[in-house]
Amino acid sequence: MSETEAKQYDLEDRTLESARQVRAFVKTLPPHAANFEDAKQVVRSSGSVGANYIEANEALGKKDFRMHVKINRKEAKETGYWLKLLDCGDGEATTQHRDRLVQEAGELMNIFGAILRNTE
């Protein structure tokens, strides 16, 4: 496996793990209407990050690749937004977990931004 393939594979794994962590996190939240709706959104956007990265790796050309990476960046940013809206209740550990997920979403957004800059 080339270094480029290894990096792509690692990022595919990272986006998958991030989506899994978001899903595990939302199961710990206080159950109420706002969390229910916001959790649906964050589950969708977190899963879209990885799905679109897989599509980017199967792109038909540079333009197609860049379009999918732009979607990755957008979905990562959206994931951070939805995470910030979730009500963690009174649990400090839950709030810290959310903050780590927000940080990961920001890091993924920055990674996809760097990929875009490097493919110009």
MMTF fields as JSON, N, C-alpha, C and O atoms, coordinates in Angstrom:
{
  "mmtfVersion": "1.0.0",
  "mmtfProducer": "UNKNOWN",
  "numBonds": 479,
  "numAtoms": 480,
  "numGroups": 120,
  "numChains": 1,
  "numModels": 1,
  "chainsPerModel": [1],
  "groupsPerChain": [120],
  "chainIdList": ["A"],
  "bondAtomList": [4, 2, 8, 6, 12, 10, 16, 14, 20, 18, 24, 22, 28, 26, 32, 30, 36, 34, 40, 38, 44, 42, 48, 46, 52, 50, 56, 54, 60, 58, 64, 62, 68, 66, 72, 70, 76, 74, 80, 78, 84, 82, 88, 86, 92, 90, 96, 94, 100, 98, 104, 102, 108, 106, 112, 110, 116, 114, 120, 118, 124, 122, 128, 126, 132, 130, 136, 134, 140, 138, 144, 142, 148, 146, 152, 150, 156, 154, 160, 158, 164, 162, 168, 166, 172, 170, 176, 174, 180, 178, 184, 182, 188, 186, 192, 190, 196, 194, 200, 198, 204, 202, 208, 206, 212, 210, 216, 214, 220, 218, 224, 222, 228, 226, 232, 230, 236, 234, 240, 238, 244, 242, 248, 246, 252, 250, 256, 254, 260, 258, 264, 262, 268, 266, 272, 270, 276, 274, 280, 278, 284, 282, 288, 286, 292, 290, 296, 294, 300, 298, 304, 302, 308, 306, 312, 310, 316, 314, 320, 318, 324, 322, 328, 326, 332, 330, 336, 334, 340, 338, 344, 342, 348, 346, 352, 350, 356, 354, 360, 358, 364, 362, 368, 366, 372, 370, 376, 374, 380, 378, 384, 382, 388, 386, 392, 390, 396, 394, 400, 398, 404, 402, 408, 406, 412, 410, 416, 414, 420, 418, 424, 422, 428, 426, 432, 430, 436, 434, 440, 438, 444, 442, 448, 446, 452, 450, 456, 454, 460, 458, 464, 462, 468, 466, 472, 470, 476, 474],
  "bondOrderList": [1, 1, 1, 1, 1, 1, 1, 1, 1, 1, 1, 1, 1, 1, 1, 1, 1, 1, 1, 1, 1, 1, 1, 1, 1, 1, 1, 1, 1, 1, 1, 1, 1, 1, 1, 1, 1, 1, 1, 1, 1, 1, 1, 1, 1, 1, 1, 1, 1, 1, 1, 1, 1, 1, 1, 1, 1, 1, 1, 1, 1, 1, 1, 1, 1, 1, 1, 1, 1, 1, 1, 1, 1, 1, 1, 1, 1, 1, 1, 1, 1, 1, 1, 1, 1, 1, 1, 1, 1, 1, 1, 1, 1, 1, 1, 1, 1, 1, 1, 1, 1, 1, 1, 1, 1, 1, 1, 1, 1, 1, 1, 1, 1, 1, 1, 1, 1, 1, 1],
  "groupList": [{"groupName": "MET", "atomNameList": ["N", "CA", "C", "O"], "elementList": ["N", "C", "C", "O"], "formalChargeList": [0, 0, 0, 0], "bondAtomList": [1, 0, 2, 1, 3, 2], "bondOrderList": [1, 1, 2], "singleLetterCode": "M", "chemCompType": "L-PEPTIDE LINKING"}, {"groupName": "SER", "atomNameList": ["N", "CA", "C", "O"], "elementList": ["N", "C", "C", "O"], "formalChargeList": [0, 0, 0, 0], "bondAtomList": [1, 0, 2, 1, 3, 2], "bondOrderList": [1, 1, 2], "singleLetterCode": "S", "chemCompType": "L-PEPTIDE LINKING"}, {"groupName": "GLU", "atomNameList": ["N", "CA", "C", "O"], "elementList": ["N", "C", "C", "O"], "formalChargeList": [0, 0, 0, 0], "bondAtomList": [1, 0, 2, 1, 3, 2], "bondOrderList": [1, 1, 2], "singleLetterCode": "E", "chemCompType": "L-PEPTIDE LINKING"}, {"groupName": "THR", "atomNameList": ["N", "CA", "C", "O"], "elementList": ["N", "C", "C", "O"], "formalChargeList": [0, 0, 0, 0], "bondAtomList": [1, 0, 2, 1, 3, 2], "bondOrderList": [1, 1, 2], "singleLetterCode": "T", "chemCompType": "L-PEPTIDE LINKING"}, {"groupName": "ALA", "atomNameList": ["N", "CA", "C", "O"], "elementList": ["N", "C", "C", "O"], "formalChargeList": [0, 0, 0, 0], "bondAtomList": [1, 0, 2, 1, 3, 2], "bondOrderList": [1, 1, 2], "singleLetterCode": "A", "chemCompType": "L-PEPTIDE LINKING"}, {"groupName": "LYS", "atomNameList": ["N", "CA", "C", "O"], "elementList": ["N", "C", "C", "O"], "formalChargeList": [0, 0, 0, 0], "bondAtomList": [1, 0, 2, 1, 3, 2], "bondOrderList": [1, 1, 2], "singleLetterCode": "K", "chemCompType": "L-PEPTIDE LINKING"}, {"groupName": "GLN", "atomNameList": ["N", "CA", "C", "O"], "elementList": ["N", "C", "C", "O"], "formalChargeList": [0, 0, 0, 0], "bondAtomList": [1, 0, 2, 1, 3, 2], "bondOrderList": [1, 1, 2], "singleLetterCode": "Q", "chemCompType": "L-PEPTIDE LINKING"}, {"groupName": "TYR", "atomNameList": ["N", "CA", "C", "O"], "elementList": ["N", "C", "C", "O"], "formalChargeList": [0, 0, 0, 0], "bondAtomList": [1, 0, 2, 1, 3, 2], "bondOrderList": [1, 1, 2], "singleLetterCode": "Y", "chemCompType": "L-PEPTIDE LINKING"}, {"groupName": "ASP", "atomNameList": ["N", "CA", "C", "O"], "elementList": ["N", "C", "C", "O"], "formalChargeList": [0, 0, 0, 0], "bondAtomList": [1, 0, 2, 1, 3, 2], "bondOrderList": [1, 1, 2], "singleLetterCode": "D", "chemCompType": "L-PEPTIDE LINKING"}, {"groupName": "LEU", "atomNameList": ["N", "CA", "C", "O"], "elementList": ["N", "C", "C", "O"], "formalChargeList": [0, 0, 0, 0], "bondAtomList": [1, 0, 2, 1, 3, 2], "bondOrderList": [1, 1, 2], "singleLetterCode": "L", "chemCompType": "L-PEPTIDE LINKING"}, {"groupName": "ARG", "atomNameList": ["N", "CA", "C", "O"], "elementList": ["N", "C", "C", "O"], "formalChargeList": [0, 0, 0, 0], "bondAtomList": [1, 0, 2, 1, 3, 2], "bondOrderList": [1, 1, 2], "singleLetterCode": "R", "chemCompType": "L-PEPTIDE LINKING"}, {"groupName": "VAL", "atomNameList": ["N", "CA", "C", "O"], "elementList": ["N", "C", "C", "O"], "formalChargeList": [0, 0, 0, 0], "bondAtomList": [1, 0, 2, 1, 3, 2], "bondOrderList": [1, 1, 2], "singleLetterCode": "V", "chemCompType": "L-PEPTIDE LINKING"}, {"groupName": "PHE", "atomNameList": ["N", "CA", "C", "O"], "elementList": ["N", "C", "C", "O"], "formalChargeList": [0, 0, 0, 0], "bondAtomList": [1, 0, 2, 1, 3, 2], "bondOrderList": [1, 1, 2], "singleLetterCode": "F", "chemCompType": "L-PEPTIDE LINKING"}, {"groupName": "PRO", "atomNameList": ["N", "CA", "C", "O"], "elementList": ["N", "C", "C", "O"], "formalChargeList": [0, 0, 0, 0], "bondAtomList": [1, 0, 2, 1, 3, 2], "bondOrderList": [1, 1, 2], "singleLetterCode": "P", "chemCompType": "L-PEPTIDE LINKING"}, {"groupName": "HIS", "atomNameList": ["N", "CA", "C", "O"], "elementList": ["N", "C", "C", "O"], "formalChargeList": [0, 0, 0, 0], "bondAtomList": [1, 0, 2, 1, 3, 2], "bondOrderList": [1, 1, 2], "singleLetterCode": "H", "chemCompType": "L-PEPTIDE LINKING"}, {"groupName": "ASN", "atomNameList": ["N", "CA", "C", "O"], "elementList": ["N", "C", "C", "O"], "formalChargeList": [0, 0, 0, 0], "bondAtomList": [1, 0, 2, 1, 3, 2], "bondOrderList": [1, 1, 2], "singleLetterCode": "N", "chemCompType": "L-PEPTIDE LINKING"}, {"groupName": "GLY", "atomNameList": ["N", "CA", "C", "O"], "elementList": ["N", "C", "C", "O"], "formalChargeList": [0, 0, 0, 0], "bondAtomList": [1, 0, 2, 1, 3, 2], "bondOrderList": [1, 1, 2], "singleLetterCode": "G", "chemCompType": "PEPTIDE LINKING"}, {"groupName": "ILE", "atomNameList": ["N", "CA", "C", "O"], "elementList": ["N", "C", "C", "O"], "formalChargeList": [0, 0, 0, 0], "bondAtomList": [1, 0, 2, 1, 3, 2], "bondOrderList": [1, 1, 2], "singleLetterCode": "I", "chemCompType": "L-PEPTIDE LINKING"}, {"groupName": "TRP", "atomNameList": ["N", "CA", "C", "O"], "elementList": ["N", "C", "C", "O"], "formalChargeList": [0, 0, 0, 0], "bondAtomList": [1, 0, 2, 1, 3, 2], "bondOrderList": [1, 1, 2], "singleLetterCode": "W", "chemCompType": "L-PEPTIDE LINKING"}, {"groupName": "CYS", "atomNameList": ["N", "CA", "C", "O"], "elementList": ["N", "C", "C", "O"], "formalChargeList": [0, 0, 0, 0], "bondAtomList": [1, 0, 2, 1, 3, 2], "bondOrderList": [1, 1, 2], "singleLetterCode": "C", "chemCompType": "L-PEPTIDE LINKING"}],
  "groupTypeList": [0, 1, 2, 3, 2, 4, 5, 6, 7, 8, 9, 2, 8, 10, 3, 9, 2, 1, 4, 10, 6, 11, 10, 4, 12, 11, 5, 3, 9, 13, 13, 14, 4, 4, 15, 12, 2, 8, 4, 5, 6, 11, 11, 10, 1, 1, 16, 1, 11, 16, 4, 15, 7, 17, 2, 4, 15, 2, 4, 9, 16, 5, 5, 8, 12, 10, 0, 14, 11, 5, 17, 15, 10, 5, 2, 4, 5, 2, 3, 16, 7, 18, 9, 5, 9, 9, 8, 19, 16, 8, 16, 2, 4, 3, 3, 6, 14, 10, 8, 10, 9, 11, 6, 2, 4, 16, 2, 9, 0, 15, 17, 12, 16, 4, 17, 9, 10, 15, 3, 2],
  "groupIdList": [1, 2, 3, 4, 5, 6, 7, 8, 9, 10, 11, 12, 13, 14, 15, 16, 17, 18, 19, 20, 21, 22, 23, 24, 25, 26, 27, 28, 29, 30, 31, 32, 33, 34, 35, 36, 37, 38, 39, 40, 41, 42, 43, 44, 45, 46, 47, 48, 49, 50, 51, 52, 53, 54, 55, 56, 57, 58, 59, 60, 61, 62, 63, 64, 65, 66, 67, 68, 69, 70, 71, 72, 73, 74, 75, 76, 77, 78, 79, 80, 81, 82, 83, 84, 85, 86, 87, 88, 89, 90, 91, 92, 93, 94, 95, 96, 97, 98, 99, 100, 101, 102, 103, 104, 105, 106, 107, 108, 109, 110, 111, 112, 113, 114, 115, 116, 117, 118, 119, 120],
  "secStructList": [7, 7, 2, 2, 2, 2, 2, 2, 2, 2, 2, 2, 2, 2, 2, 2, 2, 2, 2, 2, 2, 2, 2, 2, 2, 2, 6, 6, 1, 7, 7, 1, 2, 2, 2, 2, 2, 2, 2, 2, 2, 2, 2, 2, 2, 2, 2, 2, 2, 2, 2, 2, 2, 2, 2, 2, 2, 6, 7, 1, 1, 2, 2, 2, 2, 2, 2, 2, 2, 2, 2, 2, 2, 2, 2, 2, 2, 2, 2, 2, 2, 2, 2, 2, 2, 1, 7, 7, 6, 6, 7, 2, 2, 2, 2, 2, 2, 2, 2, 2, 2, 2, 2, 2, 2, 2, 2, 2, 2, 2, 2, 2, 2, 2, 2, 2, 2, 2, 6, 7],
  "xCoordList": [0.857, 0.0, 0.898, 1.838, 0.604, 1.391, 1.06, 0.072, 1.902, 1.672, 0.354, -0.37, 0.04, -1.217, -2.404, -3.371, -2.338, -3.42, -3.57, -4.69, -2.455, -2.5, -3.16, -3.958, -2.839, -3.444, -4.937, -5.722, -5.343, -6.763, -7.467, -8.546, -6.867, -7.451, -7.575, -8.606, -6.544, -6.594, -7.711, -8.401, -7.905, -8.953, -10.33, -11.286, -10.436, -11.7, -12.01, -13.149, -11.01, -11.193, -11.556, -12.439, -10.872, -11.112, -12.523, -13.175, -13.009, -14.36, -15.402, -16.444, -15.126, -16.025, -16.083, -17.164, -14.923, -14.877, -15.562, -16.238, -15.392, -16.048, -17.565, -18.252, -18.086, -19.535, -20.019, -21.096, -19.239, -19.615, -19.644, -20.541, -18.661, -18.611, -19.817, -20.375, -20.215, -21.389, -22.628, -23.442, -22.769, -23.928, -23.965, -25.022, -22.809, -22.744, -23.076, -23.765, -22.589, -22.822, -24.303, -24.81, -25.002, -26.403, -27.261, -28.315, -26.825, -27.565, -27.491, -28.29, -26.537, -26.363, -27.087, -27.09, -27.693, -28.293, -29.642, -30.348, -29.996, -31.327, -32.398, -32.293, -33.415, -34.444, -35.483, -36.274, -35.462, -36.514, -36.579, -35.696, -37.616, -37.913, -36.755, -36.427, -36.133, -35.05, -33.869, -33.322, -33.478, -32.366, -32.705, -31.845, -33.944, -34.352, -34.141, -33.557, -34.615, -34.496, -33.046, -32.589, -32.322, -30.93, -30.052, -29.109, -30.366, -29.592, -29.76, -28.799, -30.963, -31.165, -30.276, -29.681, -30.19, -29.381, -27.895, -27.198, -27.411, -25.981, -25.602, -24.497, -26.495, -26.21, -26.089, -25.194, -26.977, -26.922, -25.634, -24.924, -25.344, -24.181, -22.878, -21.954, -22.783, -21.537, -21.306, -20.166, -22.368, -22.231, -21.903, -21.207, -22.402, -22.141, -20.675, -20.18, -19.978, -18.557, -17.805, -17.114, -17.934, -17.226, -17.726, -16.937, -19.041, -19.612, -19.114, -18.784, -19.064, -18.589, -17.085, -16.601, -16.346, -14.908, -14.666, -13.769, -15.452, -15.343, -15.651, -14.948, -16.692, -17.02, -15.901, -15.611, -15.271, -14.154, -13.024, -12.403, -12.753, -11.681, -12.005, -11.111, -13.272, -13.694, -14.066, -14.758, -13.609, -13.987, -13.592, -12.638, -14.352, -14.116, -13.054, -12.604, -12.66, -11.645, -11.393, -11.992, -10.483, -10.092, -11.274, -11.439, -12.082, -13.223, -14.223, -14.736, -14.493, -15.4, -14.831, -15.559, -13.534, -12.868, -13.018, -13.399, -12.718, -12.795, -14.221, -14.424, -15.206, -16.59, -16.94, -17.571, -16.541, -16.84, -16.086, -16.62, -14.865, -14.103, -14.742, -14.752, -15.27, -15.99, -17.221, -17.54, -17.906, -19.059, -18.592, -19.254, -17.452, -16.89, -16.698, -17.111, -16.072, -15.798, -17.098, -17.201, -18.086, -19.387, -20.076, -20.613, -20.067, -20.723, -20.015, -20.67, -18.688, -17.944, -18.307, -18.488, -18.411, -18.791, -20.209, -20.481, -21.101, -22.485, -22.561, -23.362, -21.749, -21.721, -21.36, -22.0, -20.347, -19.972, -21.11, -21.332, -21.824, -22.96, -24.035, -24.486, -24.446, -25.503, -25.055, -25.849, -23.797, -23.293, -23.405, -23.774, -23.09, -23.155, -24.576, -24.775, -25.559, -26.951, -27.504, -28.498, -26.883, -27.406, -27.314, -26.324, -28.354, -28.406, -27.818, -28.363, -26.71, -26.024, -26.558, -26.091, -27.515, -28.016, -26.99, -26.217, -26.984, -26.089, -24.775, -23.921, -24.594, -23.404, -22.164, -22.127, -21.156, -19.891, -19.19, -18.601, -19.253, -18.604, -19.255, -18.568, -20.577, -21.288, -20.905, -20.703, -20.807, -20.395, -18.975, -18.695, -18.088, -16.7, -16.645, -15.868, -17.461, -17.518, -17.981, -17.404, -19.041, -19.519, -18.421, -18.225, -17.709, -16.661, -15.554, -15.005, -15.228, -14.227, -14.735, -13.969, -16.025, -16.601, -16.635, -16.394, -16.932, -16.905, -15.489, -15.296, -14.502, -13.107, -12.741, -12.07, -13.173, -12.893, -13.541, -12.928, -14.772, -15.444, -14.649, -14.505, -14.136, -13.313, -12.011, -11.578, -11.387, -10.15, -10.41, -9.624, -11.507, -11.844, -12.115, -11.702, -12.803, -13.054, -11.73, -11.586, -10.779, -9.466, -8.697, -8.024, -8.788, -8.114, -8.666, -7.903, -9.989, -10.576, -10.257, -10.098, -10.165, -9.737, -8.314, -8.013, -7.436, -6.046, -5.979, -5.201, -6.782, -6.812, -7.23, -6.645, -8.231, -8.67, -7.553, -7.323, -6.866, -5.772, -4.664, -4.058, -4.399, -3.325, -3.695, -2.821, -4.963, -5.377, -5.703, -6.226, -5.391, -5.664, -4.663, -4.729],
  "yCoordList": [-1.179, 0.0, 1.236, 1.329, 2.175, 3.401, 4.294, 4.07, 5.317, 6.238, 6.99, 7.216, 7.379, 8.079, 7.18, 7.626, 5.917, 4.979, 4.774, 4.683, 4.7, 4.522, 5.724, 5.557, 6.93, 8.137, 8.164, 8.514, 7.795, 7.76, 6.737, 7.005, 5.596, 4.547, 5.013, 4.786, 5.66, 6.164, 7.185, 7.169, 8.063, 9.069, 8.421, 8.861, 7.389, 6.654, 6.037, 6.094, 5.454, 4.873, 5.953, 5.761, 7.076, 8.153, 8.697, 8.946, 8.888, 9.409, 8.381, 8.749, 7.112, 6.058, 6.039, 5.971, 6.098, 6.091, 7.332, 7.247, 8.465, 9.681, 9.525, 9.894, 8.986, 8.771, 7.773, 7.945, 6.748, 5.78, 6.438, 6.176, 7.291, 7.989, 8.912, 9.007, 9.586, 10.463, 9.631, 10.025, 8.49, 7.643, 7.147, 7.118, 6.761, 6.314, 7.473, 7.288, 8.65, 9.822, 10.174, 10.416, 10.204, 10.633, 9.682, 10.078, 8.453, 7.501, 7.859, 7.368, 8.712, 9.083, 10.372, 10.76, 11.033, 12.349, 12.253, 11.252, 13.316, 13.362, 13.314, 14.019, 12.49, 12.354, 13.489, 13.563, 14.353, 15.355, 15.755, 15.411, 16.477, 16.748, 17.415, 17.019, 18.419, 19.136, 18.201, 18.19, 17.429, 16.495, 15.441, 15.038, 14.999, 14.005, 14.538, 13.859, 15.747, 16.333, 16.658, 16.351, 17.275, 17.642, 16.397, 16.387, 15.345, 14.106, 13.467, 12.934, 13.514, 12.967, 13.702, 13.085, 15.013, 15.814, 15.487, 15.323, 15.391, 15.15, 13.741, 13.526, 12.79, 11.426, 11.432, 10.795, 12.142, 12.211, 12.89, 12.357, 14.057, 14.801, 14.087, 14.096, 13.469, 12.774, 11.574, 11.281, 10.885, 9.77, 10.223, 9.525, 11.385, 11.916, 12.262, 12.202, 12.622, 12.965, 11.777, 11.919, 10.625, 9.441, 8.94, 8.541, 8.963, 8.478, 9.318, 8.775, 10.618, 11.471, 11.334, 11.512, 11.025, 10.806, 9.534, 9.494, 8.511, 7.294, 7.633, 7.18, 8.424, 8.838, 9.669, 9.529, 10.526, 11.33, 10.424, 10.679, 9.364, 8.44, 7.645, 7.08, 7.601, 6.914, 7.912, 7.564, 9.132, 10.216, 9.905, 9.174, 10.479, 10.294, 11.234, 11.07, 12.199, 13.156, 14.147, 14.069, 15.091, 16.068, 16.944, 17.23, 17.364, 18.224, 17.479, 18.046, 16.229, 15.409, 15.198, 15.289, 14.917, 14.736, 15.98, 15.889, 17.143, 18.397, 18.681, 19.187, 18.358, 18.591, 17.749, 18.252, 16.487, 15.628, 16.079, 16.002, 16.543, 17.028, 18.305, 18.517, 19.148, 20.337, 19.933, 20.552, 18.895, 18.39, 17.842, 18.058, 17.13, 16.634, 17.774, 17.688, 18.828, 19.977, 20.572, 20.902, 20.709, 21.266, 20.369, 20.867, 19.07, 18.141, 18.097, 17.973, 18.196, 18.235, 19.496, 19.448, 20.618, 21.867, 21.763, 22.209, 21.176, 21.0, 20.067, 20.295, 19.042, 18.124, 18.878, 18.689, 19.723, 20.531, 21.419, 21.577, 21.994, 22.861, 22.094, 22.536, 20.947, 20.161, 19.665, 19.631, 19.281, 18.839, 19.95, 19.698, 21.167, 22.295, 22.586, 23.132, 22.227, 22.469, 21.435, 21.698, 20.28, 19.219, 19.59, 20.166, 19.251, 19.495, 18.293, 17.192, 18.501, 17.42, 17.211, 16.317, 18.005, 17.897, 18.427, 19.327, 17.872, 18.34, 17.578, 17.89, 16.593, 15.75, 16.399, 16.71, 16.601, 17.187, 16.252, 16.706, 14.95, 13.977, 14.003, 13.894, 14.149, 14.203, 15.465, 15.422, 16.574, 17.83, 17.723, 18.187, 17.12, 16.943, 16.032, 16.274, 14.988, 14.082, 14.848, 14.718, 15.654, 16.464, 17.4, 17.536, 18.041, 18.978, 18.275, 18.849, 17.041, 16.28, 15.972, 16.008, 15.669, 15.399, 16.668, 16.616, 17.798, 19.085, 19.359, 19.813, 19.086, 19.28, 18.374, 18.813, 17.128, 16.201, 16.69, 16.622, 17.179, 17.71, 18.888, 19.011, 19.746, 20.872, 20.412, 20.97, 19.396, 18.864, 18.256, 18.45, 17.524, 16.952, 18.061, 17.963, 19.105, 20.237, 20.846, 21.178, 20.988, 21.536, 20.605, 21.068, 19.315, 18.341, 18.442, 18.478, 18.486, 18.573, 19.913, 19.982, 20.965, 22.253, 22.191, 22.758, 21.506, 21.357, 20.514, 20.814, 19.478, 18.653, 19.516, 19.417, 20.356, 21.245, 22.193, 22.388, 22.777, 23.699, 22.966, 23.533, 21.725, 20.968, 20.435, 19.972, 20.49, 19.996, 21.112, 20.859, 22.355, 23.489, 23.52, 24.398],
  "zCoordList": [0.0, 0.0, 0.0, 0.789, -0.883, -0.937, 0.255, 0.953, 0.483, 1.598, 1.421, 2.391, 0.175, -0.097, 0.223, 0.841, -0.193, 0.096, 1.598, 2.102, 2.314, 3.769, 4.433, 5.355, 3.979, 4.55, 4.277, 5.159, 3.05, 2.726, 3.618, 4.146, 3.777, 4.592, 6.035, 6.667, 6.567, 7.932, 8.103, 9.122, 7.142, 7.251, 7.113, 7.751, 6.295, 6.231, 7.589, 8.055, 8.219, 9.554, 10.57, 11.407, 10.488, 11.451, 11.326, 12.339, 10.106, 9.931, 10.378, 10.921, 10.154, 10.62, 12.145, 12.729, 12.782, 14.241, 14.817, 15.843, 14.171, 14.625, 14.585, 15.538, 13.502, 13.387, 14.44, 15.01, 14.696, 15.737, 17.117, 17.919, 17.384, 18.668, 18.843, 19.936, 17.777, 17.842, 18.167, 19.002, 17.511, 17.767, 19.213, 19.843, 19.725, 21.118, 22.061, 23.064, 21.735, 22.575, 22.668, 23.763, 21.534, 21.575, 22.411, 22.909, 22.565, 23.39, 24.88, 25.677, 25.253, 26.661, 27.034, 28.202, 26.072, 26.315, 27.011, 26.889, 27.75, 28.35, 27.254, 26.25, 27.446, 26.405, 26.477, 27.418, 25.484, 25.324, 23.865, 23.08, 23.503, 22.091, 21.354, 20.236, 21.962, 21.278, 21.015, 19.912, 22.008, 21.807, 20.763, 19.98, 20.751, 19.765, 18.354, 17.509, 18.1, 16.755, 16.405, 15.304, 17.336, 17.065, 16.921, 16.13, 17.688, 17.595, 16.224, 15.669, 15.674, 14.322, 13.322, 12.438, 13.465, 12.542, 12.682, 11.681, 13.921, 14.122, 13.682, 13.184, 13.857, 13.385, 11.86, 11.304, 11.194, 9.719, 9.239, 8.386, 9.79, 9.291, 9.619, 8.806, 10.794, 11.145, 10.229, 9.868, 9.856, 8.926, 7.518, 6.781, 7.145, 5.8, 5.587, 4.461, 6.657, 6.519, 5.928, 4.919, 6.54, 6.07, 4.728, 3.871, 4.549, 3.289, 2.106, 1.052, 2.283, 1.201, 0.993, -0.125, 2.039, 1.854, 1.045, 0.203, 1.296, 0.484, -0.968, -1.871, -1.201, -2.572, -3.181, -4.369, -2.398, -2.911, -3.369, -4.401, -2.607, -2.979, -4.236, -4.865, -4.601, -5.821, -6.919, -7.876, -6.775, -7.692, -9.132, -9.399, -10.038, -11.462, -12.013, -13.147, -11.231, -11.65, -10.53, -9.457, -10.806, -9.799, -9.373, -8.187, -10.322, -10.004, -9.11, -8.146, -9.427, -8.631, -7.225, -6.236, -7.143, -5.86, -4.994, -3.827, -5.569, -4.818, -4.352, -3.248, -5.185, -4.798, -3.565, -2.636, -3.55, -2.402, -1.147, -0.041, -1.316, -0.166, 0.384, 1.597, -0.488, -0.014, 0.79, 1.805, 0.333, 1.079, 2.425, 3.44, 2.446, 3.705, 4.694, 5.85, 4.227, 5.1, 5.624, 6.806, 4.755, 5.132, 6.162, 7.151, 5.941, 6.861, 8.213, 9.248, 8.217, 9.484, 10.271, 11.488, 9.566, 10.222, 10.776, 11.89, 9.998, 10.428, 11.645, 12.552, 11.664, 12.81, 14.084, 15.119, 14.017, 15.168, 15.628, 16.829, 14.692, 15.02, 15.782, 16.839, 15.247, 15.894, 17.255, 18.195, 17.372, 18.675, 19.712, 20.859, 19.314, 20.248, 20.709, 21.794, 19.899, 20.271, 21.247, 21.924, 21.329, 22.178, 23.659, 24.109, 24.397, 25.833, 26.552, 26.478, 27.245, 27.952, 29.359, 30.065, 29.777, 31.141, 32.119, 31.793, 33.311, 34.368, 34.424, 35.254, 33.563, 33.638, 33.045, 31.855, 33.874, 33.41, 32.426, 31.445, 32.689, 31.8, 30.416, 29.4, 30.382, 29.105, 28.333, 27.12, 29.039, 28.402, 27.861, 26.756, 28.625, 28.162, 26.944, 26.021, 26.939, 25.783, 24.548, 23.468, 24.725, 23.605, 23.103, 21.895, 24.018, 23.624, 22.834, 21.893, 23.211, 22.445, 21.039, 20.076, 20.924, 19.604, 18.753, 17.547, 19.375, 18.655, 18.166, 17.038, 19.01, 18.614, 17.439, 16.506, 17.48, 16.377, 15.087, 14.022, 15.172, 13.986, 13.414, 12.197, 14.287, 13.84, 13.202, 12.195, 13.786, 13.204, 11.829, 10.901, 11.7, 10.388, 9.374, 8.219, 9.803, 8.915, 8.436, 7.26, 9.343, 8.984, 8.054, 7.132, 8.283, 7.414, 6.002, 5.037, 5.873, 4.535, 3.875, 2.656, 4.665, 4.115, 3.589, 2.539, 4.314, 3.865, 2.592, 1.686, 2.524, 1.302, 0.123, -0.956, 0.315, -0.765, -1.206, -2.399, -0.226, -0.577, -1.337, -2.246, -0.975, -1.612, -2.983, -3.716, -3.345, -4.656, -5.636, -6.721, -5.252, -6.161, -7.285, -8.146]
}
